Amino acid sequence: AYEIEKWIQDLKNLADTRRIGVDVEETKSQIDRGLRPAFGAAWRQMAQSPLAFMDLGLAVCQAMLIAYDEGLGVCCMSGPRLEQVASLLNLPETAVPVCLMSVGYPAESWEAGGQTVKAPFDTLFWEMQYGRPFPRDPAVLAELEQANMIQTPAPLPWRDAELKYLMQALGLETRVTAFPIPPATS
C-alpha cells in the first residue's frame, strides 16, 4: 500500500535539510495545506495499478541516471495539474501523466546542500525475510565514501545563503506549489 503520510513526512524532511523551500516552517505549512490534499487522489490511482507505476518509476530513474552521467541536473515534478500539462502537450486521452522532468545545467553548487539523510541501512534492507536486517558491509561503505557516493549529510552550513541567493538571482517565489494554497489558520 502507498503511504501518503510517510511521503508527506519525507517532503518535510527535505525542507529540514534545505532541499526544498527557503523558509523551513513555511515550506512545511505549504506541504500540509497544499500537497497533502492535492496528492490524495493520485495515491488512490497508483494503488489500482502498482506494477505500471513501478515500471514507470524504473524508466524515470533510468532517464535520471543517464542525464546525470552526461553531466546534467534533473528535477522530477508532479502535481494535481498534470491533466493540464497533458492537454498542453497534446497527449492522447489514454495517457496518464505522472511526472515531468526538467533537464539542464544546475545553477546551484554540485552538492546541492548536502546528501539527503537516509533511514538507517538496517531498516531499509532485509536478508531472506522481513525483519532480519541485511548486514552493512564496512568495506562497501568505505568504497562508496572513497568514490564520493556517500557525502556530508544535508544541510550544509552555507545552504541557506545559497538558497536565498538563487531565489533572488532567478526571481523565484517562495512557495512549493504552482497552485494557490489556502492561508494558514492560527
JOJORA-V836795 format. One record per pair of residues at least 4 apart in sequence whose ideal C-beta (glycine too) atoms are under 8 Angstrom apart, sorted by sequence separation. I is the first residue (numbers start at 1). J is the second residue. If there is no record, write none. Layout:
i: {I,I}
j: {J,J}
This chain:
i: {3,4,5,6,7,8,9,10,11,12,13,15,22,23,24,25,26,27,28,29,30,31,32,33,34,35,36,39,40,41,42,43,44,45,46,49,50,51,52,53,54,55,56,57,58,59,60,61,62,63,64,65,66,68,78,81,82,83,84,85,87,91,106,108,109,111,119,120,121,126,128,136,137,138,139,140,141,142,143,145,152,155,158,159,160,161,162,163,164,165,166,177,2,14,15,21,22,30,31,67,68,86,108,119,126,127,136,144,145,154,155,167,14,15,18,21,67,68,91,106,118,126,127,144,166,175,20,46,67,126,127,167,16,89,125,126,127,11,15,21,86,125,141,64,123,63,86,122,15,64,85,121,122,15,121,122,83,122,82,85,121,12,15,60,82,82,82,12,11,78,78,77,78,8,76,77,8,11,76,77,76,77,75,8,74,75,8,74,74,73,72,73,4,7,72,73,72,73,71,4,115,4,7,42,67,115,117,64,114,115,116,117,42,63,114,115,116,4,39,41,60,114,115,39,111,114,2,38,39,60,111,113,114,38,56,113,114,113,2,2,53,111,114,1,113,2,113,113,45,109,108,108,107,107,107,19,19,18,17,18,17,19,81,79,81,17,79,80,17,79,14,13,13,19,17,18,17,18,17,22,16,38,18,22,35,38,18,22,34,35,34,18,22,30,31,34,30,30,34,26,33,34,27,33,33,23,30,33,22,21,21,29,20}
j: {7,8,9,10,11,12,13,14,15,16,17,19,26,27,28,29,30,31,32,33,34,35,36,37,38,39,40,43,44,45,46,47,48,49,50,53,54,55,56,57,58,59,60,61,62,63,64,65,66,67,68,69,70,72,82,85,86,87,88,89,91,95,110,112,113,115,123,124,125,130,132,140,141,142,143,144,145,146,147,149,156,159,162,163,164,165,166,167,168,169,170,181,7,19,20,26,27,35,36,72,73,91,113,124,131,132,141,149,150,159,160,172,20,21,24,27,73,74,97,112,124,132,133,150,172,181,27,53,74,133,134,174,24,97,133,134,135,20,24,30,95,134,150,74,133,74,97,133,27,76,97,133,134,28,134,135,97,136,97,100,136,28,31,76,98,99,100,31,31,98,99,99,100,31,99,100,32,35,100,101,101,102,101,35,101,102,36,102,103,103,103,104,36,39,104,105,105,106,105,39,150,40,43,78,103,151,153,101,151,152,153,154,80,101,152,153,154,43,78,80,99,153,154,79,151,154,43,79,80,101,152,154,155,80,98,155,156,156,46,47,98,156,159,47,159,50,162,163,96,162,162,166,166,169,170,112,113,113,113,114,114,116,178,177,179,116,178,179,117,179,116,116,117,154,153,154,154,155,155,160,155,177,159,163,176,179,160,164,176,177,177,163,167,175,176,179,176,177,181,174,181,182,176,182,183,174,181,184,174,174,176,184,176}
